[in-house]
Amino acid sequence: MPPEYFHWIKQPRLRSLLERMAIDTDNGLNLLVKKLQELGVHVLRPNVNIQYPVHEKNRFAPPLQPRNTMMMVGNKFYYRNTSNERWKKYYADIADPSWNRYNSVHDFLAHAPAAQTNEAYDQFNLAEEMYSFTHDHDSYGDILDFVKQQGNQTIEWEMSEGALLNRIGQDLYFGTMPANRDLPKLQTIYDAEFPNYRNHVIDSIGHTDGIFCAVRPGLIVAYDDPELTIDYGRYFPGWEVIYVPNNNPMAEYNKQKEYKEFFQKTKNRWWWPGHENDNELVDLVENNFDSWIGSSGESVFDVNMLVVDTKNVITLLKNDQLNSKLEKYGITVHMIDISQMYFWDGGAHCITTDLDRVGQQQNYFPNRI
């Protein structure tokens, strides 16, 4: 998000804080891009339209975490078009059911009768809301074009949440979310969509990229949570598992008296180090940026690593103990500092997504049927 976006904040001190956060975050992202390029990765970044609407209901989060709505499986790139979701929800109660035949706002404006178009403008002020319907296209349109240019197929799919997917050769591992833990139903959906893979549904009750990470064939790094009973021996027979505790300082600080009031106000969702007593900042964020923040208090950034290849991984959180263990396997851990990580709630895996896959599919568990 460019710092100019925050021009609408009236208090100079608060506006300056947000502007500085935007600049520092961009500097960190530039370091990430540089590191990826050094490791031989071609990097594309989404567009950020500086003309983001500033009225509350359209204050959409910047495109910082593509993994939440995108995933690459083989030569198919799946993405969830949240603009179309807004469109369909927005017009769900319109009296004329014939409008349901339009798949998107672009389709509607191109083909709808003029009378209906005018009525839409009058009734819902479509002109003012237009950016909300084109947000995803404006941000990721060029990237989707690139994916197609590589000979890959792009598929709009409501289940396209890459943060729930771990791809290990012929095996796909899908997690669950609190609102959808119907394992048999999910198994049926994934088997139908990916018939050429062995699909596994793990009751993770959250994004799997914050629970475990396959850093190389034969080795898993997993969050050591006694309440999470994932049988790694079943899903990854013969593989070694390195367990790591949650290194998130939010969890520890939340126990301390001087921080409790701050975390109560933020509902343990975000943290801005050094500003725990800044009530004006808390009020600004809570009242204006609710859709921007996730749940950093529950995030395990140690596990949310980006695996570049079998010898290089990228992380946003320093963990010397884990790094030393991985180095024994010939894996170099590259640490990138992204400013205000506990505000954005996105690790190295969350804020990236692969667009083109090379090589041949491997079968790492040949004894499986």
Secondary structure, DSSP 8 states (H G I E B T S, - for coil): --GGGGGG---HHHHHHHHHHHHHHHHHHHHHHHHHHHTT---------TT---SGGG----S--GGGTEEEETTEEEE--HHHHHHHHHTTT-S-GGGGG--SHHHHHHHS-HHHHHHHHHHH-HHHHHHHHHHHHHHHHHHHHHHHHTT-EEEE-TT--GGGEEEETTEEEE--BTTB--HHHHHHHHHHH-TTSEEEE---SS-GGGTEEEEETTEEEEE--TT----HHHHSTT-EEEEE----HHHHHTTSHHHHHHHHHTTTS---TT-TT-HHHHHHHHHH-GGG---GGG--TTT--EEEETTEEEESS--HHHHHHHHTTT-EEEE---TTHHHHT--TTTT-------S----S-TT--
